[in-house]
């Protein structure tokens, strides 16, 4: 029997959710050496204690006590010869594209289900009323929780304006949806008179309801940020907007039927948008600093309110069975994914491209599909 040790990056909800989900799926599918016992230590603080509780009760993860003694044990293991075989690393991406086909690893107890429904009623949501969640990435979390040695503006190019989401969300409320604005901390409070839109991040936020809402919403609207790991845990539907950068490395882990639209890139020297093919060839990494784009004379452009409305409407229509595909849509999808062949291959199932680029986004940006 081989004993191995590893760290869990618990401070970021995306890593604490999605990365562990990938590890467990790969382990259950036999991608790890047999006859191994893995022990993990929480690295840094815990981003969500409800999620920690749910991981622990699966019985599939062994967490060492959060003391300096065990932290030193894990560190010491990294110093000895032959340490590689006694080290386990939590994977960052679903490189095999297998997570969406695997059942969720965590669950709510009967008591938690009742508690979650009670909290929904307290927030004004009637029993069985449909609701969605939405979230924009801004600088608030980084500035409050970032470690001192890190730059709080590190990922600012991934941020977006919450007000550009409200148009689409308001349209959904007219169809009877309630909408929860998600986030641990946020830059600005929502000052809306629409009682169907609940500023949960400002008024009600808790570790438990972060998980509960993400699992029970009809779909989750967000950008490229850590909280998307929560609906992924439950294979829930997602609409990704303002997505950047363009390697799309984490997409294979997304739930099937997810929709995506991207930030466009404005080439300032030529006063034009880059084509999707040009975007795919930029050697950009999510860990690059926000000034990377500025250094190559490129300005990321947020999705407009209308673009977000289009893709949100598509998701709602698809889930309700009223979506009408146009003749050109599959051709446009084929052209787009030809620029990202490795990702497309992992996403293909019986009905080609199990997650898709928003149809109207491609229809309105045919010029960016040119080779």
Secondary structure, 3 states (H helix, E strand, C coil): CEEEEEEEECCCHHHHHHHHHHHHHHHHCCCCCCCEEEEEEEECCCCCHHHHHHHHHCCCCCECCCCHHHHHHHHHHCCCCCHHHHECCCCCCCCCCCHHHCCCCCCCCHHHHHHHHHHHHHCCCCCCCCEEEECCCCCHHHHHHCCCCCCCCCCHHHCCCCHHHHHHHHHHHCCCCEEEECCCCCCCCCCCCCCCEECHHHHCCCHHHHHHHHHHCCCEEECCCCCHHHHHHCCCCEEEEEECCCCCCCHHHCCCCCEEEECEEEECCCCEECCHHHHHHCCCCCCCCCHHHHHCCEEEECCCHHHHHHHHHHHHHHHHCCCCCCCCHHHHHHHHHHCCHHHHHHHCCCCCCCCEECHHHHHCCHHHHCC
